[in-house]
Amino acid sequence: MLNQIDPITADFLLTVISSGAVLACAAMTLLALPWTDAEIAATEAAADRLLQAPVGRMQIRSTR
């Protein structure tokens, strides 16, 4: 005989697992952000270099 899980328990488990996954992703995102002044300055400098880079024609090569 199969043990079937009732719908209320299944809904609860889905909610808890989904909420935990969202919180874990939020924590990983916060850990990836630059927090020190030196990291923020380096990020801004890199963004400035990207914005000031000359825009040229892109050459698309076939892979075949």
Backbone bond lengths (Angstrom), bond angles and torsions (degrees), N, CA, C in turn:
res aa  C-N    CA-C-N  psi(-1)  N-CA   C-N-CA  omega(-1)  CA-C   N-CA-C  phi
1 M - - - 1.451 - - 1.540 108.54 -
2 L 1.290 115.32 136.61 1.458 120.65 -178.76 1.516 111.14 -84.27
3 N 1.333 115.22 139.01 1.462 119.30 172.40 1.517 107.38 -85.65
4 Q 1.293 115.94 117.55 1.461 118.92 178.41 1.514 109.00 -102.05
5 I 1.324 115.17 141.05 1.453 120.82 179.08 1.526 107.81 -89.06
6 D 1.308 116.11 137.66 1.462 117.69 -178.57 1.530 110.16 -74.44
7 P 1.323 118.22 155.82 1.474 121.47 -175.14 1.526 113.89 -61.31
8 I 1.310 117.65 -32.74 1.470 119.68 -178.90 1.528 110.13 -67.05
9 T 1.317 116.82 -42.68 1.465 120.45 178.81 1.523 110.72 -67.18
10 A 1.324 117.03 -40.33 1.463 120.43 178.43 1.529 110.56 -62.95
11 D 1.325 117.00 -41.90 1.464 120.53 178.65 1.524 110.64 -65.24
12 F 1.329 116.80 -41.09 1.462 120.91 178.46 1.527 110.95 -62.25
13 L 1.321 116.73 -46.63 1.459 120.44 179.97 1.524 111.62 -63.06
14 L 1.320 117.38 -42.38 1.463 121.05 177.84 1.525 110.53 -60.99
15 T 1.326 116.55 -43.06 1.463 120.78 -179.82 1.524 111.59 -64.88
16 V 1.330 116.77 -44.15 1.466 120.45 -178.91 1.525 110.72 -66.25
17 I 1.324 117.22 -43.92 1.465 120.32 -179.62 1.529 111.08 -66.52
18 S 1.321 117.20 -41.74 1.469 120.59 179.25 1.528 110.94 -65.00
19 S 1.324 116.53 -44.11 1.467 119.75 178.92 1.517 111.19 -63.63
20 G 1.315 117.08 -40.84 1.458 120.28 177.49 1.517 112.15 -62.88
21 A 1.332 116.31 -39.84 1.466 119.83 178.90 1.524 111.05 -65.62
22 V 1.327 117.45 -40.59 1.465 120.78 178.94 1.527 110.24 -64.75
23 L 1.324 117.09 -43.43 1.464 120.08 178.96 1.529 111.79 -66.10
24 A 1.320 117.55 -37.56 1.461 120.60 177.89 1.531 110.59 -65.50
25 C 1.320 117.28 -41.91 1.476 120.26 177.80 1.526 111.13 -65.17
26 A 1.324 117.13 -38.11 1.468 120.28 177.59 1.523 110.73 -64.62
27 A 1.323 117.07 -40.61 1.460 120.50 178.63 1.524 111.11 -65.12
28 M 1.333 117.22 -41.80 1.472 119.64 178.53 1.523 110.99 -65.27
29 T 1.326 117.43 -35.42 1.457 120.49 177.69 1.517 110.71 -65.90
30 L 1.322 116.87 -42.70 1.465 119.95 178.37 1.523 111.82 -64.53
31 L 1.318 117.05 -35.01 1.467 119.91 178.73 1.527 111.60 -69.59
32 A 1.333 117.31 -26.86 1.460 120.72 -177.54 1.532 112.57 -81.10
33 L 1.315 117.78 -15.54 1.463 120.49 -177.75 1.525 111.16 -74.44
34 P 1.339 116.66 148.28 1.469 119.11 175.65 1.530 109.69 -74.41
35 W 1.318 117.39 129.64 1.458 120.22 -176.34 1.521 113.57 -113.74
36 T 1.328 118.18 -29.26 1.464 118.70 -178.80 1.526 109.23 -84.57
37 D 1.302 115.82 160.30 1.465 120.67 179.58 1.525 110.98 -61.83
38 A 1.328 117.43 -37.52 1.466 120.61 179.83 1.537 110.72 -66.29
39 E 1.329 117.09 -41.00 1.469 119.52 178.78 1.529 111.26 -66.38
40 I 1.330 116.73 -40.17 1.462 120.23 178.61 1.524 110.40 -64.93
41 A 1.320 117.74 -42.26 1.466 121.40 178.64 1.525 110.92 -64.02
42 A 1.326 117.26 -40.87 1.466 120.15 178.89 1.524 110.92 -66.00
43 T 1.319 117.08 -38.73 1.465 120.36 177.99 1.520 111.03 -65.32
44 E 1.324 117.06 -42.91 1.463 120.41 178.72 1.524 111.12 -65.72
45 A 1.324 118.29 -38.97 1.460 121.59 178.62 1.530 110.66 -64.61
46 A 1.319 116.84 -41.21 1.465 119.80 178.55 1.522 111.00 -65.51
47 A 1.327 116.90 -39.58 1.464 119.89 177.98 1.526 111.12 -66.00
48 D 1.335 117.01 -38.94 1.469 120.23 177.63 1.525 111.43 -63.44
49 R 1.347 116.58 -40.71 1.476 119.58 178.66 1.529 110.24 -63.87
50 L 1.321 117.09 -38.89 1.466 119.65 179.07 1.522 111.41 -66.12
51 L 1.327 116.30 -38.80 1.464 119.77 -178.98 1.526 112.22 -72.08
52 Q 1.325 117.99 -27.29 1.460 121.32 -178.50 1.520 112.93 -93.52
53 A 1.301 117.63 -0.85 1.467 120.69 -179.19 1.532 109.32 -69.09
54 P 1.325 116.35 140.79 1.467 118.77 179.24 1.535 110.40 -67.99
55 V 1.304 113.80 142.42 1.460 119.80 -179.85 1.521 108.07 -97.42
56 G 1.304 117.18 119.39 1.459 121.58 179.90 1.519 110.25 -118.57
57 R 1.294 114.23 179.18 1.460 118.98 178.53 1.516 109.47 -74.00
58 M 1.301 114.50 137.32 1.457 119.18 176.31 1.517 108.60 -88.66
59 Q 1.288 115.60 136.89 1.454 120.03 176.08 1.515 108.39 -104.12
60 I 1.309 114.21 120.79 1.459 119.55 -179.53 1.503 108.26 -100.72
61 R 1.327 115.33 123.94 1.455 120.01 -179.74 1.516 109.30 -106.61
62 S 1.286 114.81 142.10 1.460 119.85 177.29 1.515 109.59 -75.41
63 T 1.313 116.32 142.98 1.465 120.19 179.65 1.519 111.80 -92.55
64 R 1.311 117.02 0.44 1.472 119.91 -179.10 1.497 110.68 -97.69
